Amino acid sequence: MIRPVIALMLLMLVAPPGAYASAAAPDPLLGSWVFDDPPSYPGVTMMQVERIDGAIRGTLTTRWYGAIAMRDATSDGRTLSFTIRNLNDRGHPTRRWTASVDGGVLHLTGDIWYAHTAQAGRRGSAAEVRARTFHPAGPLPALRAPADDGLARTPPMGWSSWNKFGEHIDDATIRAMADALVTTGLRDAGYIYVNIDDGWQGERDAAGRLQPNARFPDMKALADYVHARGLKLGLYTSPGPRTCAGYVGSYGHVHQDAATFAAWGVDYLKYDLCSGEWFYDDADSVRRVYQEMGAALRASGRPIVYSLCEYGRFDVADWGRAVGGHLWRTTGDITDDYKTMSDIGFVRNPRFPHAGPGGWNDPDMLEVGNGGMSEDEYRTHLTLWAIQAAPLMMGHDLRQTSRTALAMLANREVVAVDQDALGAQGGPLLRSDGLEIWTKPLSGAGQAVALFNRTDAAATISVPESIAAGRLRDLWRGIDVPATTRHFAVPAHGAVLLRTVAG
């Protein structure tokens, strides 16, 4: 039997430099740590650290972004310091994090996007590590353009929950919105989609099937209710592990979710990049991940209008149709104020080409009725969306639609400009000192002419005969104007919408 002292001397003689120090004082930060009650964002559930060839390697496993690799990691045996990619914050593409151990408790701190994280963790068992391990989805499919499926021949029209309700929605509210579409006459004006945005999702069952949360006890029954009123039902999900509001996304379950949506009777799907930004951050991967869901919807056997929501990145209008899309967002989220609405409508959306039957540029939902803008500003909002053949998705509480808002939204002549069968996207023709004239070709050799006053004072805008010879009809007032009339008073932040009249 070798005495302990002799064994220690032998170890010191044969071990490589530094090995004895590691054995005597191992880095307490190495190994797997788990967090029992992580915050909702980014939801760090595990930290794993190892030393390979003298270099520290590690990952943070999160609910939102899967496994986040540590970069430039260093450890002095007491504190681990590393950076992570910070994709959503363009001004800070990386962030520095630290971890330290005190009394067997790991203290992790750091920042990502809008959130500061300070979590306490403990050593994890092998079973806990297995349960928290993130499993990446398989490779994305090769690009292959689908055949035209005949859907969305005109811009989709309807209602969506997000602008008014955010994630605070339930079955009863959606049924009430469906009823209100009927009783207000908005359904008969063309608004037929009832779209449930973020906040309906629950968890997955043992077979991986996504279930609605407790606020939506039976999604198939809800779809049947909506369909019975001559309307169509829309849903929302994300290609990432989490949606924008933190609910379960479709990552790793794309075809399964598409089949589930079809079985429920869903007619429209909004696919919002959200946490998918972490995994799909270049033009090729974004195209492929949107094609993946597009193909899955086609394979489901149910005709489903497909709305791409990746905020206008990578020239989406150039390839939206080729991945199965019927409309694609051209911008970030709209808010209920004139500045944001006008920036989107006058500047952002007009940059995108290729709109037409089966595929539309989407400058986001309507704010009419939510109260943040004046009547003239809302009239500009609707005129801009109509002249650009944009989808018309209302976003207010339909039960509280004022007479003024209802008159604007249900104006059949304005809606007809948006829904014109030619499907041309109108655009600016003349711009001068905040006054603008836009035109839009219409079927039957007609033309729509929009006059915009972006200034803070009322102004007169004159329509040249070269733009619209002959008689004109004022669509907001619902009257034909005399053939000699070419000068129109336009209020501050207001609009006039005209249409040529044959004969």
C-alpha positions as CSV (number, residue, x, y, z in Angstrom):
1,M,0.0,0.0,0.0
2,I,1.5,3.4,-1.0
3,R,1.4,5.9,1.8
4,P,-0.6,9.1,1.0
5,V,2.5,11.4,1.2
6,I,4.4,9.2,-1.2
7,A,1.5,9.1,-3.6
8,L,1.3,12.9,-3.6
9,M,5.0,13.1,-4.4
10,L,4.6,10.7,-7.3
11,L,1.7,12.7,-8.7
12,M,3.8,15.9,-8.5
13,L,6.6,14.2,-10.4
14,V,4.5,12.7,-13.3
15,A,1.7,15.3,-13.7
16,P,2.1,18.0,-16.4
17,P,2.6,21.6,-15.2
18,G,-0.6,23.1,-13.7
19,A,-2.4,19.7,-13.3
20,Y,-1.8,19.6,-9.6
21,A,-3.0,23.1,-9.1
22,S,-6.2,22.2,-11.0
23,A,-6.8,19.1,-9.0
24,A,-6.2,21.0,-5.7
25,A,-8.2,24.1,-6.6
26,P,-10.5,23.4,-9.5
27,D,-12.3,26.4,-11.1
28,P,-15.6,26.5,-9.1
29,L,-17.4,28.0,-12.1
30,L,-16.9,24.9,-14.4
31,G,-19.8,22.5,-14.9
32,S,-23.5,22.8,-15.4
33,W,-25.7,25.2,-13.4
34,V,-29.5,25.4,-13.5
35,F,-31.9,28.2,-12.6
36,D,-35.2,27.2,-11.1
37,D,-37.3,30.4,-11.6
38,P,-35.9,32.3,-14.5
39,P,-37.5,35.5,-15.6
40,S,-39.7,35.4,-18.6
41,Y,-37.1,37.1,-20.8
42,P,-34.7,35.9,-22.0
43,G,-35.4,33.0,-19.6
44,V,-32.0,31.6,-18.8
45,T,-32.6,28.1,-17.6
46,M,-29.0,26.7,-17.6
47,M,-25.3,27.7,-17.8
48,Q,-22.7,25.2,-18.9
49,V,-19.0,26.0,-18.7
50,E,-15.9,23.9,-19.6
51,R,-12.2,24.4,-20.2
52,I,-10.9,23.0,-23.5
53,D,-7.2,23.2,-24.3
54,G,-6.9,25.9,-21.7
55,A,-9.7,28.1,-23.1
56,I,-13.1,28.7,-21.5
57,R,-16.1,27.5,-23.5
58,G,-19.7,27.8,-22.5
59,T,-23.3,28.4,-23.3
60,L,-26.4,30.0,-21.7
61,T,-29.6,28.0,-22.5
62,T,-32.6,30.3,-22.7
63,R,-36.3,29.9,-23.4
64,W,-36.2,32.6,-26.1
65,Y,-33.0,32.0,-28.0
66,G,-32.0,28.4,-27.3
67,A,-28.3,27.9,-26.6
68,I,-26.4,31.2,-26.6
69,A,-22.6,30.7,-27.0
70,M,-20.3,32.6,-24.8
71,R,-17.7,34.7,-26.5
72,D,-14.3,36.0,-25.2
73,A,-14.8,34.1,-22.0
74,T,-12.3,34.6,-19.2
75,S,-12.2,33.3,-15.6
76,D,-9.9,34.1,-12.7
77,G,-11.4,31.2,-10.6
78,R,-13.8,33.6,-8.9
79,T,-15.5,35.5,-11.7
80,L,-16.4,34.4,-15.2
81,S,-16.8,37.2,-17.7
82,F,-18.0,36.8,-21.3
83,T,-19.9,38.5,-24.1
84,I,-23.0,37.3,-25.9
85,R,-24.5,38.4,-29.2
86,N,-27.2,41.0,-28.7
87,L,-29.0,40.8,-32.1
88,N,-32.1,42.8,-31.4
89,D,-30.2,45.9,-30.2
90,R,-28.5,47.3,-33.3
91,G,-26.7,49.9,-31.2
92,H,-25.2,47.3,-28.9
93,P,-24.4,44.1,-31.0
94,T,-22.7,42.5,-28.0
95,R,-23.2,42.6,-24.2
96,R,-20.9,41.7,-21.4
97,W,-22.1,39.2,-18.7
98,T,-20.5,38.0,-15.5
99,A,-21.0,34.9,-13.3
100,S,-19.5,34.3,-9.8
101,V,-20.0,31.6,-7.1
102,D,-20.6,32.4,-3.4
103,G,-21.4,29.6,-1.0
104,G,-22.3,27.2,-3.8
105,V,-24.7,29.6,-5.4
106,L,-24.1,30.9,-8.9
107,H,-24.8,34.6,-9.4
108,L,-25.4,35.5,-13.1
109,T,-25.9,39.0,-14.3
110,G,-26.1,40.6,-17.7
111,D,-28.1,42.6,-20.2
112,I,-29.8,41.5,-23.5
113,W,-32.0,43.8,-25.6
114,Y,-34.3,45.7,-23.2
115,A,-33.8,43.5,-20.2
116,H,-31.3,43.2,-17.3
117,T,-30.9,39.7,-15.9
118,A,-29.8,38.9,-12.3
119,Q,-30.3,35.2,-11.5
120,A,-29.2,32.8,-8.8
121,G,-28.5,29.2,-9.8
122,R,-27.3,25.9,-8.4
123,R,-25.5,22.8,-9.6
124,G,-27.7,20.7,-11.9
125,S,-28.1,17.0,-11.9
126,A,-27.7,14.9,-15.1
127,A,-31.5,14.6,-15.4
128,E,-31.9,18.4,-15.0
129,V,-29.3,19.1,-17.6
130,R,-31.0,16.7,-20.1
131,A,-34.4,18.3,-19.5
132,R,-33.0,21.8,-20.2
133,T,-30.8,20.9,-23.1
134,F,-31.8,22.8,-26.3
135,H,-32.3,20.7,-29.4
136,P,-31.8,22.7,-32.6
137,A,-34.3,22.2,-35.4
138,G,-33.2,20.4,-38.5
139,P,-31.9,22.1,-41.7
140,L,-34.1,24.5,-43.6
141,P,-35.5,23.3,-46.9
142,A,-34.0,24.4,-50.3
143,L,-35.8,27.3,-51.9
144,R,-38.5,26.3,-54.3
145,A,-41.2,28.7,-55.5
146,P,-44.8,27.4,-55.2
147,A,-47.5,27.7,-57.9
148,D,-50.0,30.4,-57.5
149,D,-52.8,29.1,-55.2
150,G,-55.4,31.8,-56.2
151,L,-55.7,33.3,-52.7
152,A,-55.7,37.0,-51.8
153,R,-56.6,38.3,-55.3
154,T,-57.3,41.6,-53.5
155,P,-55.7,42.9,-50.3
156,P,-57.1,41.0,-47.3
157,M,-59.5,43.0,-45.1
158,G,-60.6,42.3,-41.5
159,W,-59.8,42.9,-37.9
160,S,-56.8,42.0,-35.7
161,S,-56.5,41.9,-31.9
162,W,-53.1,43.4,-31.2
163,N,-53.4,47.1,-31.6
164,K,-56.2,47.4,-29.0
165,F,-55.9,44.3,-26.8
166,G,-52.3,43.2,-27.1
167,E,-52.0,39.7,-25.5
168,H,-55.0,40.3,-23.3
169,I,-57.5,38.4,-25.4
170,D,-59.9,35.5,-24.9
171,D,-62.5,33.4,-26.6
172,A,-65.4,35.7,-25.6
173,T,-63.7,38.8,-26.9
174,I,-63.0,37.2,-30.3
175,R,-66.6,36.1,-30.6
176,A,-67.8,39.6,-29.7
177,M,-65.6,41.1,-32.4
178,A,-67.0,38.6,-34.9
179,D,-70.5,39.6,-33.9
180,A,-69.6,43.3,-34.2
181,L,-68.3,42.9,-37.7
182,V,-71.8,41.7,-38.6
183,T,-73.9,44.2,-36.7
184,T,-71.9,47.2,-37.8
185,G,-72.1,46.3,-41.4
186,L,-68.3,46.1,-41.7
187,R,-68.4,42.5,-42.8
188,D,-70.6,43.5,-45.7
189,A,-68.2,46.3,-46.5
190,G,-65.5,43.6,-47.0
191,Y,-63.9,43.1,-43.6
192,I,-64.0,39.3,-43.3
193,Y,-61.0,38.2,-41.3
194,V,-61.0,37.9,-37.5
195,N,-57.4,37.6,-36.6
196,I,-56.2,36.5,-33.2
197,D,-52.7,37.9,-32.8
198,D,-50.2,37.0,-30.0
199,G,-51.4,35.6,-26.7
200,W,-53.6,32.6,-27.6
201,Q,-50.9,29.9,-27.2
202,G,-50.6,27.4,-24.4
203,E,-48.1,24.6,-24.1
204,R,-47.4,21.5,-26.2
205,D,-48.9,18.1,-25.2
206,A,-46.9,14.9,-24.9
207,A,-47.1,14.4,-28.7
208,G,-45.8,17.9,-29.3
209,R,-49.1,19.4,-30.5
210,L,-49.5,23.0,-29.6
211,Q,-52.6,23.7,-27.4
212,P,-54.4,27.0,-26.9
213,N,-54.2,28.4,-23.4
214,A,-57.0,28.4,-20.9
215,R,-58.5,31.6,-22.3
216,F,-59.3,29.7,-25.5
217,P,-60.8,26.4,-24.4
218,D,-61.8,25.1,-27.9
219,M,-60.2,26.7,-31.0
220,K,-62.1,24.5,-33.4
221,A,-65.4,25.6,-31.8
222,L,-64.3,29.3,-32.1
223,A,-63.4,28.8,-35.7
224,D,-66.9,27.3,-36.3
225,Y,-68.5,30.3,-34.6
226,V,-66.6,32.7,-36.8
227,H,-67.3,30.8,-40.0
228,A,-71.0,30.6,-39.2
229,R,-71.1,34.4,-39.4
230,G,-69.6,34.5,-42.9
231,L,-66.2,35.4,-41.6
232,K,-62.7,33.8,-41.5
233,L,-60.4,33.1,-38.6
234,G,-56.7,34.1,-38.4
235,L,-54.0,33.0,-36.0
236,Y,-50.4,34.1,-35.2
237,T,-47.2,32.3,-34.5
238,S,-43.4,32.7,-34.8
239,P,-40.6,30.6,-36.4
240,G,-38.6,31.1,-33.2
241,P,-39.1,29.2,-29.8
242,R,-41.0,32.2,-28.5
243,T,-43.4,34.8,-29.9
244,C,-43.0,38.5,-29.4
245,A,-45.1,38.3,-26.2
246,G,-43.2,35.3,-24.9
247,Y,-45.6,32.5,-25.8
248,V,-44.7,29.2,-27.4
249,G,-43.6,29.6,-31.0
250,S,-43.3,27.1,-33.9
251,Y,-39.6,26.4,-33.8
252,G,-39.0,22.7,-34.5
253,H,-42.8,22.1,-35.0
254,V,-43.5,23.9,-38.2
255,H,-45.3,21.1,-40.1
256,Q,-47.1,19.9,-37.0
257,D,-48.4,23.4,-36.2
258,A,-49.6,24.0,-39.8
259,A,-51.5,20.7,-39.7
260,T,-53.0,21.7,-36.3
261,F,-54.1,25.1,-37.6
262,A,-55.7,23.5,-40.6
263,A,-57.6,21.0,-38.4
264,W,-58.9,23.8,-36.3
265,G,-60.2,25.6,-39.4
266,V,-57.8,28.5,-39.6
267,D,-57.9,30.6,-42.7
268,Y,-55.0,33.1,-42.2
269,L,-51.6,32.9,-40.5
270,K,-49.4,35.7,-39.5
271,Y,-45.8,34.5,-39.0
272,D,-43.8,36.9,-36.9
273,L,-40.0,36.6,-36.8
274,C,-39.6,37.6,-33.1
275,S,-37.2,35.2,-31.4
276,G,-36.5,33.7,-34.8
277,E,-34.2,36.6,-35.4
278,W,-31.6,34.8,-33.3
279,F,-31.5,31.8,-35.5
280,Y,-32.3,33.3,-38.9
281,D,-30.4,36.6,-39.3
282,D,-29.4,36.7,-43.0
283,A,-31.3,36.9,-46.2
284,D,-30.9,33.3,-47.1
285,S,-32.0,31.8,-43.7
286,V,-35.0,34.2,-43.4
287,R,-36.2,33.3,-46.9
288,R,-35.9,29.6,-46.1
289,V,-37.6,29.7,-42.8
290,Y,-40.5,31.6,-44.3
291,Q,-40.7,29.1,-47.1
292,E,-40.7,26.2,-44.6
293,M,-44.0,27.4,-43.1
294,G,-45.4,28.4,-46.5
295,A,-44.8,24.8,-47.8
296,A,-46.3,23.4,-44.6
297,L,-49.5,25.5,-45.0
298,R,-49.8,24.2,-48.6
299,A,-49.3,20.7,-47.4
300,S,-52.0,21.0,-44.8
301,G,-54.6,20.8,-47.5
302,R,-56.5,23.9,-46.3
303,P,-56.4,27.2,-48.2
304,I,-54.7,29.6,-45.7
305,V,-53.6,33.2,-46.4
306,Y,-50.0,33.5,-45.4
307,S,-48.8,36.8,-43.8
308,L,-45.0,37.3,-43.6
309,C,-44.0,39.6,-40.7
310,E,-40.2,40.2,-40.8
311,Y,-40.5,44.0,-40.8
312,G,-39.4,44.6,-44.4
313,R,-35.9,43.1,-44.1
314,F,-33.9,41.8,-47.0
315,D,-36.1,43.3,-49.7
316,V,-39.0,41.0,-48.8
317,A,-41.2,42.3,-51.6
318,D,-38.7,40.7,-54.1
319,W,-39.3,37.2,-52.7
320,G,-42.4,37.1,-50.6
321,R,-44.5,35.3,-53.3
322,A,-41.7,32.8,-53.9
323,V,-41.9,31.5,-50.4
324,G,-45.7,31.2,-50.5
325,G,-46.6,34.6,-49.0
326,H,-49.7,36.5,-49.8
327,L,-48.7,39.7,-47.9
328,W,-45.5,40.9,-46.3
329,R,-44.8,43.6,-43.7
330,T,-42.7,46.4,-45.0
331,T,-42.1,48.1,-41.7
332,G,-41.9,47.8,-37.9
333,D,-45.1,48.1,-35.8
334,I,-47.5,51.0,-36.3
335,T,-48.6,53.1,-33.4
336,D,-51.6,55.4,-33.0
337,D,-50.0,58.7,-33.8
338,Y,-49.7,60.8,-36.9
339,K,-45.9,60.8,-37.1
340,T,-45.5,57.0,-37.0
341,M,-48.4,56.4,-39.4
342,S,-47.2,59.0,-41.9
343,D,-43.6,57.8,-41.7
344,I,-44.8,54.3,-42.6
345,G,-47.3,55.4,-45.2
346,F,-45.5,58.2,-47.0
347,V,-41.9,57.0,-46.7
348,R,-41.4,53.3,-45.8
349,N,-44.1,51.4,-47.7
350,P,-43.7,53.2,-51.0
351,R,-40.1,51.9,-51.3
352,F,-41.4,48.4,-51.9
353,P,-42.5,47.2,-55.4
354,H,-44.1,44.1,-56.7
355,A,-47.6,44.4,-55.1
356,G,-50.5,42.9,-57.0
357,P,-53.1,40.1,-57.0
358,G,-51.9,37.3,-54.7
359,G,-49.1,39.3,-53.0
360,W,-49.3,42.7,-51.2
361,N,-47.1,45.1,-49.4
362,D,-48.3,45.4,-45.8
363,P,-47.7,48.7,-43.9
364,D,-49.3,47.2,-40.8
365,M,-52.7,47.4,-39.3
366,L,-55.2,50.3,-39.1
367,E,-55.4,52.5,-36.0
368,V,-58.7,54.2,-37.0
369,G,-61.0,54.2,-34.0
370,N,-58.3,53.9,-31.3
371,G,-58.4,57.7,-30.6
372,G,-54.8,58.7,-31.0
373,M,-55.3,60.8,-34.2
374,S,-57.7,63.4,-35.4
375,E,-60.5,62.7,-37.9
376,D,-58.4,64.3,-40.7
377,E,-55.4,62.3,-39.7
378,Y,-57.4,59.1,-39.8
379,R,-58.7,60.0,-43.2
380,T,-55.1,60.4,-44.3
381,H,-54.3,57.0,-42.8
382,L,-57.1,55.3,-44.8
383,T,-56.4,57.2,-48.0
384,L,-52.7,56.2,-47.9
385,W,-53.5,52.6,-47.3
386,A,-56.2,52.5,-50.0
387,I,-54.1,54.3,-52.7
388,Q,-51.3,51.8,-52.0
389,A,-53.5,48.7,-52.2
390,A,-52.6,47.8,-48.6
391,P,-54.3,45.1,-46.5
392,L,-57.0,46.8,-44.4
393,M,-56.9,45.2,-40.9
394,M,-58.7,47.2,-38.3
395,G,-57.3,47.2,-34.8
396,H,-59.8,48.9,-32.5
397,D,-62.6,47.6,-30.2
398,L,-65.4,47.1,-32.8
399,R,-68.0,47.3,-30.1
400,Q,-67.0,50.9,-29.5
401,T,-66.8,52.1,-33.1
402,S,-67.9,55.8,-33.3
403,R,-70.2,56.9,-36.1
404,T,-67.4,58.9,-37.6
405,A,-65.0,55.9,-37.6
406,L,-67.6,53.6,-39.0
407,A,-68.4,56.0,-41.8
408,M,-64.8,56.1,-42.8
409,L,-64.1,52.4,-42.5
410,A,-67.3,51.4,-44.3
411,N,-67.0,54.0,-47.1
412,R,-67.6,51.6,-50.0
413,E,-66.0,53.9,-52.6
414,V,-62.8,54.3,-50.7
415,V,-62.7,50.5,-50.0
416,A,-63.2,50.0,-53.8
417,V,-60.0,51.9,-54.5
418,D,-58.1,49.6,-52.2
419,Q,-59.8,46.5,-53.5
420,D,-59.6,47.3,-57.2
421,A,-59.2,44.2,-59.3
422,L,-56.2,45.6,-61.2
423,G,-54.2,45.5,-57.9
424,A,-51.9,48.3,-58.8
425,Q,-50.0,50.0,-55.9
426,G,-50.3,53.8,-56.3
427,G,-47.6,56.2,-55.5
428,P,-46.5,59.8,-55.3
429,L,-46.5,61.8,-58.5
430,L,-45.9,65.4,-57.2
431,R,-44.4,66.5,-53.9
432,S,-43.8,70.1,-52.9
433,D,-43.4,71.7,-49.5
434,G,-45.5,69.1,-47.7
435,L,-48.2,68.9,-50.3
436,E,-48.4,65.7,-52.3
437,I,-50.4,64.3,-55.2
438,W,-50.5,60.5,-55.6
439,T,-52.2,58.4,-58.3
440,K,-53.3,54.8,-58.7
441,P,-54.3,53.1,-61.9
442,L,-57.7,51.4,-61.7
443,S,-59.3,48.7,-63.7
444,G,-61.3,49.9,-66.7
445,A,-58.8,52.6,-67.5
446,G,-59.9,54.6,-64.4
447,Q,-57.6,56.4,-62.0
448,A,-57.6,57.4,-58.3
449,V,-56.0,60.6,-57.3
450,A,-55.1,61.4,-53.6
451,L,-54.2,64.9,-52.4
452,F,-52.3,65.0,-49.1
453,N,-51.5,68.0,-46.9
454,R,-48.6,67.0,-44.6
455,T,-48.2,70.6,-43.2
456,D,-49.7,72.1,-40.0
457,A,-52.0,74.6,-41.9
458,A,-54.8,74.2,-44.3
459,A,-53.8,74.4,-48.0
460,T,-55.2,74.3,-51.5
461,I,-54.0,71.6,-53.9
462,S,-54.6,71.9,-57.6
463,V,-55.0,68.8,-59.8
464,P,-53.5,69.3,-63.2
465,E,-55.7,68.3,-66.2
466,S,-52.8,66.2,-67.4
467,I,-53.3,63.9,-64.3
468,A,-57.0,63.6,-64.4
469,A,-58.8,65.2,-67.4
470,G,-62.6,65.3,-67.3
471,R,-64.9,64.9,-64.3
472,L,-63.9,63.8,-60.9
473,R,-65.7,62.2,-57.9
474,D,-64.8,63.1,-54.3
475,L,-64.9,59.8,-52.6
476,W,-64.9,61.0,-49.0
477,R,-67.7,63.4,-49.6
478,G,-69.5,61.0,-52.0
479,I,-70.2,63.6,-54.6
480,D,-69.3,64.3,-58.3
481,V,-67.4,67.6,-58.6
482,P,-68.0,70.0,-61.5
483,A,-65.8,69.4,-64.5
484,T,-64.2,72.8,-64.0
485,T,-63.1,72.1,-60.4
486,R,-59.4,71.5,-60.1
487,H,-58.6,73.2,-56.8
488,F,-59.3,71.4,-53.5
489,A,-59.1,72.7,-49.9
490,V,-57.2,70.1,-47.9
491,P,-57.0,70.5,-44.1
492,A,-53.8,70.2,-42.1
493,H,-52.7,66.6,-41.9
494,G,-55.7,65.8,-44.1
495,A,-56.4,64.2,-47.5
496,V,-58.8,64.3,-50.4
497,L,-59.4,61.1,-52.4
498,L,-60.7,61.5,-56.0
499,R,-61.6,59.1,-58.8
500,T,-62.0,59.8,-62.5
501,V,-65.5,59.5,-63.8
502,A,-66.1,58.1,-67.2
503,G,-68.1,60.2,-69.7
